[in-house]
């Protein structure tokens, strides 16, 4: 059981590292006026989304349920585990895809604007959309809930 716990904690650290190097820099990219730096930051965030954030979230969810099963926790009757699982499913199927779509859109438009040397109307519209900021913030809040619920087990 300690091996499963170790694997689960490593998966959690992988997920938190993905949040730290994907979502947090997006706030800086939005505030940045330098096109070259904005394009570089969004390129890094786009790469980290695929390499760190998504695999970390998937691994932490799967190893969490594996850890609960090995620990003997009833998946059906424990309300806190059901709530955590539902939040994880919302993250996987709603928040992360919408975050990724918005990030990819802004990333490609920033690269096009950098190539032209000036900002474009499409980039300004995408930056005014704020989709990666909104869904990134929701991902951070839902991750906090997924962390707090198993600690306090309110139901």
C-alpha positions in Angstrom: 0.0 0.0 0.0 2.8 2.4 0.6 4.0 2.0 -2.9 0.6 2.9 -4.2 0.6 5.9 -1.9 4.0 7.0 -3.2 2.8 6.7 -6.8 -0.3 8.7 -6.0 1.7 11.5 -4.3 4.1 11.6 -7.3 1.1 11.9 -9.6 -0.2 14.8 -7.5 3.1 16.6 -7.7 3.1 16.0 -11.4 -0.3 17.6 -11.7 0.6 20.6 -9.4 3.8 21.1 -11.5 1.6 21.2 -14.6 -0.7 23.8 -13.0 2.3 25.8 -12.0 4.1 25.8 -15.3 1.0 26.1 -17.5 -1.8 28.1 -15.9 0.2 30.5 -13.8 2.3 31.9 -16.7 -0.8 32.6 -18.7 -1.7 35.4 -16.4 1.7 37.0 -17.2 1.2 36.4 -20.9 -2.1 38.3 -20.8 -0.5 41.3 -19.1 2.5 41.3 -21.5 2.6 44.0 -24.2 5.8 42.6 -25.9 4.6 40.3 -28.7 7.8 38.2 -28.8 7.6 37.5 -25.1 3.9 36.8 -25.2 4.3 34.3 -28.0 7.2 32.6 -26.2 5.2 32.4 -23.0 2.2 31.0 -24.8 4.3 28.5 -26.7 5.8 27.3 -23.4 2.4 27.0 -21.8 1.0 25.1 -24.8 3.8 22.6 -24.6 3.5 22.3 -20.8 -0.2 21.7 -21.2 0.4 18.5 -23.2 3.5 17.3 -21.3 2.7 18.2 -17.7 -0.8 19.3 -17.0 -3.0 16.7 -18.8 -0.9 13.6 -17.9 -0.6 14.8 -14.3 -4.3 15.2 -13.9 -5.1 11.8 -15.5 -2.4 10.1 -13.4 -3.5 11.6 -10.2 -7.1 10.7 -10.7 -6.4 7.1 -11.7 -3.9 6.5 -8.9 -6.3 8.2 -6.4 -9.0 5.7 -7.1 -6.4 2.9 -7.1 -5.2 4.1 -3.7 -8.8 4.2 -2.4 -9.5 0.7 -3.6 -6.3 -0.7 -2.1 -7.0 1.2 1.2 -10.4 -0.5 1.4 -12.5 2.6 1.0 -16.0 1.9 -0.4 -16.2 4.0 -3.6 -20.0 3.9 -3.7 -20.9 4.8 -0.1 -18.3 7.4 0.7 -19.7 10.8 -0.3 -16.4 12.6 -0.2 -14.9 10.2 -2.7 -17.9 10.5 -5.0 -17.7 14.3 -4.8 -14.0 14.2 -5.6 -14.6 11.9 -8.5 -17.3 14.2 -9.9 -15.1 17.2 -9.7 -12.3 15.3 -11.4 -14.7 14.2 -14.2 -15.8 17.8 -14.7 -12.1 18.8 -14.9 -11.2 16.1 -17.4 -14.2 16.5 -19.7 -15.2 20.2 -19.5 -12.5 22.4 -17.9 -9.3 21.0 -19.5 -10.6 20.8 -23.1 -12.0 24.3 -23.0 -8.8 25.6 -21.5 -6.8 23.8 -24.1 -8.9 25.1 -27.0 -8.6 28.7 -25.7 -4.8 28.3 -25.1 -4.2 26.9 -28.5 -6.2 29.6 -30.2 -4.3 32.4 -28.5 -1.0 30.7 -29.0 -1.4 30.4 -32.7 -2.7 34.0 -33.1 0.2 35.3 -31.0 2.7 33.4 -33.3 1.0 34.9 -36.4 1.1 38.4 -34.8 4.8 38.0 -33.9 5.5 36.9 -37.5 3.8 40.0 -38.9 5.5 42.2 -36.3 2.3 43.8 -35.0 -0.8 42.8 -33.1 -3.8 41.7 -35.1 -7.5 42.1 -34.7 -7.9 38.4 -34.2 -5.3 38.3 -31.4 -7.0 41.3 -29.7 -10.4 39.5 -29.9 -8.8 36.3 -28.5 -7.2 38.1 -25.7 -10.5 39.9 -24.9 -12.2 36.5 -24.8 -10.2 35.5 -21.6 -11.1 31.8 -22.0 -7.8 30.4 -20.8 -7.8 32.8 -17.8 -11.3 31.8 -16.8 -10.9 28.1 -17.2 -7.4 28.2 -15.7 -8.9 29.8 -12.6 -11.7 27.3 -12.5 -9.1 24.5 -12.7 -7.1 25.9 -9.8 -10.3 26.3 -7.7 -11.5 22.7 -8.5 -8.0 21.4 -7.7 -8.2 23.0 -4.3 -11.6 21.4 -3.8 -10.2 18.0 -4.8 -7.4 18.5 -2.3 -9.5 19.8 0.6 -12.4 17.3 0.4 -10.4 14.1 1.1 -8.5 15.8 4.0 -11.6 17.0 5.9 -14.1 14.4 4.6 -17.2 16.6 5.2 -19.7 14.0 4.0 
